Amino acid sequence: MSYIESHVEKDIQQIADGHKMLYEKMDREFKELHEELDELKGTQAAQEFVITRRLKQG
């Protein structure tokens, strides 16, 4: 029982910590991607507005 407590539990804790760090990193990356996507959508909307306005004038 002491082997399990001293060796296996440490390994399980390391795996759990690794998963937690990976999840946190993925969360940050996805947040950054969503922010970039929002910026691109705003740029696209502005470009569509300009193009539509030019087509109506022309």
PADOMAR-590491 format. One record per atom (N, C-alpha, C): residue number from 0; chain; atom name; x, y, z. Coordinates in pm, 1 decimal, always signed. Last residue first. Example, Ala and Ser with C-alpha at 12.3 -4.5 7.8 and 13.67 -1.06 7.14 Angstrom:
# PADOMAR-590491
+-----+------+------+----------+----------+----------+
: pos : unit : site :        X :        Y :        Z :
+-----+------+------+----------+----------+----------+
:   1 :    A :    N :  +1285.0 :   -225.0 :   +708.0 :
:   1 :    A :   CA :  +1367.0 :   -106.0 :   +714.0 :
:   1 :    A :    C :  +1290.0 :     +3.0 :   +787.0 :
:   0 :    A :    N :  +1319.0 :   -569.0 :   +780.0 :
:   0 :    A :   CA :  +1230.0 :   -450.0 :   +780.0 :
:   0 :    A :    C :  +1320.0 :   -330.0 :   +780.0 :
+-----+------+------+----------+----------+----------+
END
This chain:
# PADOMAR-590491
+-----+------+------+----------+----------+----------+
: pos : unit : site :        X :        Y :        Z :
+-----+------+------+----------+----------+----------+
:  57 :    A :    N :  -2200.4 :  +5418.5 :  -5779.8 :
:  57 :    A :   CA :  -2149.2 :  +5401.1 :  -5914.9 :
:  57 :    A :    C :  -2254.2 :  +5359.5 :  -6009.1 :
:  56 :    A :    N :  -2325.6 :  +5412.9 :  -5535.7 :
:  56 :    A :   CA :  -2289.6 :  +5544.0 :  -5593.1 :
:  56 :    A :    C :  -2253.8 :  +5532.0 :  -5741.1 :
:  55 :    A :    N :  -2349.9 :  +5142.9 :  -5486.4 :
:  55 :    A :   CA :  -2472.2 :  +5223.4 :  -5492.9 :
:  55 :    A :    C :  -2443.5 :  +5358.6 :  -5558.3 :
:  54 :    A :    N :  -2082.5 :  +5068.7 :  -5475.3 :
:  54 :    A :   CA :  -2167.0 :  +5012.1 :  -5580.1 :
:  54 :    A :    C :  -2295.3 :  +5094.1 :  -5597.6 :
:  53 :    A :    N :  -2000.0 :  +5204.6 :  -5247.3 :
:  53 :    A :   CA :  -1941.3 :  +5240.3 :  -5376.5 :
:  53 :    A :    C :  -2028.1 :  +5188.1 :  -5491.8 :
:  52 :    A :    N :  -2148.8 :  +5069.8 :  -5053.9 :
:  52 :    A :   CA :  -2167.4 :  +5213.5 :  -5073.1 :
:  52 :    A :    C :  -2113.4 :  +5258.3 :  -5209.7 :
:  51 :    A :    N :  -2038.8 :  +4812.7 :  -5071.6 :
:  51 :    A :   CA :  -2181.6 :  +4834.7 :  -5100.4 :
:  51 :    A :    C :  -2209.8 :  +4981.8 :  -5129.8 :
:  50 :    A :    N :  -1775.4 :  +4869.5 :  -4990.9 :
:  50 :    A :   CA :  -1802.7 :  +4816.4 :  -5125.0 :
:  50 :    A :    C :  -1947.7 :  +4840.1 :  -5163.8 :
:  49 :    A :    N :  -1816.3 :  +4957.8 :  -4727.6 :
:  49 :    A :   CA :  -1752.4 :  +5045.0 :  -4826.0 :
:  49 :    A :    C :  -1783.4 :  +4997.9 :  -4967.9 :
:  48 :    A :    N :  -1934.5 :  +4727.9 :  -4615.0 :
:  48 :    A :   CA :  -2005.2 :  +4855.5 :  -4613.7 :
:  48 :    A :    C :  -1948.9 :  +4948.9 :  -4720.0 :
:  47 :    A :    N :  -1730.5 :  +4542.7 :  -4645.3 :
:  47 :    A :   CA :  -1856.7 :  +4520.6 :  -4715.1 :
:  47 :    A :    C :  -1937.4 :  +4650.4 :  -4722.1 :
:  46 :    A :    N :  -1542.9 :  +4656.0 :  -4470.7 :
:  46 :    A :   CA :  -1513.3 :  +4645.9 :  -4613.9 :
:  46 :    A :    C :  -1640.5 :  +4624.3 :  -4695.5 :
:  45 :    A :    N :  -1676.0 :  +4622.9 :  -4225.7 :
:  45 :    A :   CA :  -1640.5 :  +4757.3 :  -4272.6 :
:  45 :    A :    C :  -1612.6 :  +4756.5 :  -4423.2 :
:  44 :    A :    N :  -1692.3 :  +4344.8 :  -4214.6 :
:  44 :    A :   CA :  -1815.4 :  +4424.1 :  -4217.4 :
:  44 :    A :    C :  -1787.4 :  +4564.1 :  -4269.7 :
:  43 :    A :    N :  -1419.3 :  +4281.3 :  -4201.2 :
:  43 :    A :   CA :  -1500.1 :  +4235.3 :  -4313.9 :
:  43 :    A :    C :  -1627.9 :  +4318.2 :  -4325.1 :
:  42 :    A :    N :  -1352.8 :  +4392.3 :  -3953.7 :
:  42 :    A :   CA :  -1288.7 :  +4441.4 :  -4075.8 :
:  42 :    A :    C :  -1370.5 :  +4402.7 :  -4198.6 :
:  41 :    A :    N :  -1511.0 :  +4230.1 :  -3788.7 :
:  41 :    A :   CA :  -1531.6 :  +4374.3 :  -3791.9 :
:  41 :    A :    C :  -1472.2 :  +4436.4 :  -3917.4 :
:  40 :    A :    N :  -1396.2 :  +3981.4 :  -3838.2 :
:  40 :    A :   CA :  -1537.2 :  +4003.2 :  -3872.2 :
:  40 :    A :    C :  -1568.0 :  +4152.2 :  -3879.9 :
:  39 :    A :    N :  -1142.8 :  +4026.6 :  -3731.8 :
:  39 :    A :   CA :  -1158.3 :  +4001.1 :  -3875.2 :
:  39 :    A :    C :  -1302.6 :  +4022.6 :  -3920.6 :
:  38 :    A :    N :  -1207.8 :  +4053.1 :  -3461.0 :
:  38 :    A :   CA :  -1145.1 :  +4164.3 :  -3532.6 :
:  38 :    A :    C :  -1162.3 :  +4147.6 :  -3684.1 :
:  37 :    A :    N :  -1306.8 :  +3795.7 :  -3411.4 :
:  37 :    A :   CA :  -1394.8 :  +3911.3 :  -3394.9 :
:  37 :    A :    C :  -1339.4 :  +4032.9 :  -3468.7 :
:  36 :    A :    N :  -1071.1 :  +3650.4 :  -3452.3 :
:  36 :    A :   CA :  -1185.5 :  +3629.0 :  -3540.8 :
:  36 :    A :    C :  -1283.3 :  +3745.6 :  -3531.6 :
:  35 :    A :    N :   -918.5 :  +3739.2 :  -3237.1 :
:  35 :    A :   CA :   -873.5 :  +3766.6 :  -3374.0 :
:  35 :    A :    C :   -988.7 :  +3751.7 :  -3473.0 :
:  34 :    A :    N :  -1075.5 :  +3634.5 :  -3028.4 :
:  34 :    A :   CA :  -1053.4 :  +3778.8 :  -3037.6 :
:  34 :    A :    C :  -1009.9 :  +3817.4 :  -3178.8 :
:  33 :    A :    N :  -1055.5 :  +3361.1 :  -3081.5 :
:  33 :    A :   CA :  -1186.7 :  +3425.7 :  -3087.1 :
:  33 :    A :    C :  -1172.8 :  +3577.1 :  -3099.3 :
:  32 :    A :    N :   -780.5 :  +3324.9 :  -3037.7 :
:  32 :    A :   CA :   -837.8 :  +3300.7 :  -3170.5 :
:  32 :    A :    C :   -973.6 :  +3367.6 :  -3186.1 :
:  31 :    A :    N :   -766.3 :  +3379.9 :  -2764.1 :
:  31 :    A :   CA :   -694.2 :  +3464.1 :  -2859.2 :
:  31 :    A :    C :   -750.5 :  +3447.6 :  -3000.0 :
:  30 :    A :    N :   -920.3 :  +3165.3 :  -2670.6 :
:  30 :    A :   CA :   -962.6 :  +3302.4 :  -2642.2 :
:  30 :    A :    C :   -895.9 :  +3398.2 :  -2740.2 :
:  29 :    A :    N :   -764.3 :  +2951.9 :  -2751.8 :
:  29 :    A :   CA :   -896.4 :  +2969.4 :  -2812.0 :
:  29 :    A :    C :   -949.8 :  +3109.8 :  -2787.4 :
:  28 :    A :    N :   -541.8 :  +2994.6 :  -2583.3 :
:  28 :    A :   CA :   -526.1 :  +2996.0 :  -2729.0 :
:  28 :    A :    C :   -660.8 :  +3019.7 :  -2797.3 :
:  27 :    A :    N :   -655.1 :  +2963.0 :  -2327.4 :
:  27 :    A :   CA :   -594.0 :  +3090.6 :  -2366.6 :
:  27 :    A :    C :   -583.8 :  +3102.5 :  -2518.5 :
:  26 :    A :    N :   -735.7 :  +2693.4 :  -2348.8 :
:  26 :    A :   CA :   -834.7 :  +2797.0 :  -2319.6 :
:  26 :    A :    C :   -781.6 :  +2934.5 :  -2360.3 :
:  25 :    A :    N :   -491.0 :  +2566.0 :  -2381.5 :
:  25 :    A :   CA :   -589.1 :  +2561.5 :  -2490.4 :
:  25 :    A :    C :   -693.7 :  +2669.8 :  -2471.9 :
:  24 :    A :    N :   -384.1 :  +2615.6 :  -2126.5 :
:  24 :    A :   CA :   -317.5 :  +2668.9 :  -2246.5 :
:  24 :    A :    C :   -415.1 :  +2672.2 :  -2363.6 :
:  23 :    A :    N :   -563.3 :  +2474.0 :  -1966.1 :
:  23 :    A :   CA :   -548.6 :  +2618.4 :  -1947.9 :
:  23 :    A :    C :   -483.5 :  +2682.9 :  -2070.3 :
:  22 :    A :    N :   -518.5 :  +2213.7 :  -2062.2 :
:  22 :    A :   CA :   -650.5 :  +2273.7 :  -2073.8 :
:  22 :    A :    C :   -642.1 :  +2425.6 :  -2062.4 :
:  21 :    A :    N :   -250.3 :  +2179.9 :  -1982.1 :
:  21 :    A :   CA :   -287.0 :  +2173.6 :  -2123.6 :
:  21 :    A :    C :   -421.6 :  +2240.2 :  -2147.4 :
:  20 :    A :    N :   -276.8 :  +2191.9 :  -1705.2 :
:  20 :    A :   CA :   -196.3 :  +2292.9 :  -1774.3 :
:  20 :    A :    C :   -231.2 :  +2296.8 :  -1922.6 :
:  19 :    A :    N :   -436.0 :  +1963.1 :  -1665.2 :
:  19 :    A :   CA :   -484.8 :  +2093.9 :  -1623.5 :
:  19 :    A :    C :   -409.0 :  +2204.8 :  -1696.1 :
:  18 :    A :    N :   -267.4 :  +1760.7 :  -1756.3 :
:  18 :    A :   CA :   -396.1 :  +1783.7 :  -1822.8 :
:  18 :    A :    C :   -450.8 :  +1921.9 :  -1789.1 :
:  17 :    A :    N :    -62.7 :  +1786.2 :  -1565.2 :
:  17 :    A :   CA :    -35.7 :  +1805.8 :  -1707.1 :
:  17 :    A :    C :   -162.0 :  +1834.4 :  -1785.5 :
:  16 :    A :    N :   -199.7 :  +1716.8 :  -1332.5 :
:  16 :    A :   CA :   -144.8 :  +1851.9 :  -1345.8 :
:  16 :    A :    C :   -115.1 :  +1884.1 :  -1492.0 :
:  15 :    A :    N :   -254.5 :  +1447.2 :  -1391.9 :
:  15 :    A :   CA :   -364.8 :  +1541.8 :  -1371.0 :
:  15 :    A :    C :   -316.9 :  +1685.7 :  -1386.8 :
:  14 :    A :    N :     +7.0 :  +1349.8 :  -1401.0 :
:  14 :    A :   CA :    -78.9 :  +1340.7 :  -1520.3 :
:  14 :    A :    C :   -193.6 :  +1440.7 :  -1508.7 :
:  13 :    A :    N :    +84.0 :  +1395.0 :  -1137.0 :
:  13 :    A :   CA :   +156.8 :  +1458.6 :  -1246.2 :
:  13 :    A :    C :    +73.9 :  +1458.4 :  -1374.2 :
:  12 :    A :    N :    -96.8 :  +1227.6 :  -1002.1 :
:  12 :    A :   CA :   -102.6 :  +1371.6 :   -979.3 :
:  12 :    A :    C :    -30.0 :  +1446.4 :  -1090.3 :
:  11 :    A :    N :     -6.0 :   +979.9 :  -1092.7 :
:  11 :    A :   CA :   -142.9 :  +1021.8 :  -1124.9 :
:  11 :    A :    C :   -156.1 :  +1172.6 :  -1107.4 :
:  10 :    A :    N :   +248.6 :   +980.6 :   -976.7 :
:  10 :    A :   CA :   +232.3 :   +973.9 :  -1122.7 :
:  10 :    A :    C :    +94.5 :  +1021.5 :  -1165.3 :
:   9 :    A :    N :   +180.1 :   +984.6 :   -705.4 :
:   9 :    A :   CA :   +259.2 :  +1093.6 :   -762.6 :
:   9 :    A :    C :   +243.5 :  +1097.5 :   -914.5 :
:   8 :    A :    N :    +44.8 :   +740.7 :   -682.1 :
:   8 :    A :   CA :    -29.3 :   +865.1 :   -659.9 :
:   8 :    A :    C :    +45.8 :   +985.4 :   -715.4 :
:   7 :    A :    N :   +258.2 :   +561.6 :   -727.2 :
:   7 :    A :   CA :   +146.5 :   +569.4 :   -820.4 :
:   7 :    A :    C :    +69.2 :   +700.0 :   -804.3 :
:   6 :    A :    N :   +436.2 :   +616.3 :   -502.7 :
:   6 :    A :   CA :   +475.9 :   +617.2 :   -643.3 :
:   6 :    A :    C :   +359.0 :   +641.1 :   -738.8 :
:   5 :    A :    N :   +320.0 :   +621.8 :   -247.3 :
:   5 :    A :   CA :   +439.5 :   +701.1 :   -272.9 :
:   5 :    A :    C :   +475.5 :   +710.8 :   -420.6 :
:   4 :    A :    N :    +91.7 :   +459.0 :   -258.1 :
:   4 :    A :   CA :    +81.5 :   +595.8 :   -209.6 :
:   4 :    A :    C :   +201.8 :   +680.0 :   -249.7 :
:   3 :    A :    N :   +202.8 :   +220.1 :   -351.7 :
:   3 :    A :   CA :    +99.2 :   +288.8 :   -428.4 :
:   3 :    A :    C :    +90.3 :   +434.9 :   -386.8 :
:   2 :    A :    N :   +372.1 :   +162.0 :   -139.6 :
:   2 :    A :   CA :   +427.3 :   +181.6 :   -274.5 :
:   2 :    A :    C :   +327.8 :   +259.3 :   -359.6 :
:   1 :    A :    N :   +198.3 :   +121.1 :    +72.2 :
:   1 :    A :   CA :   +283.5 :   +239.8 :    +78.2 :
:   1 :    A :    C :   +347.1 :   +267.8 :    -58.8 :
:   0 :    A :    N :    +82.2 :   -119.7 :     +0.0 :
:   0 :    A :   CA :     +0.0 :     +0.0 :     +0.0 :
:   0 :    A :    C :    +86.7 :   +126.3 :     +0.0 :
+-----+------+------+----------+----------+----------+
END
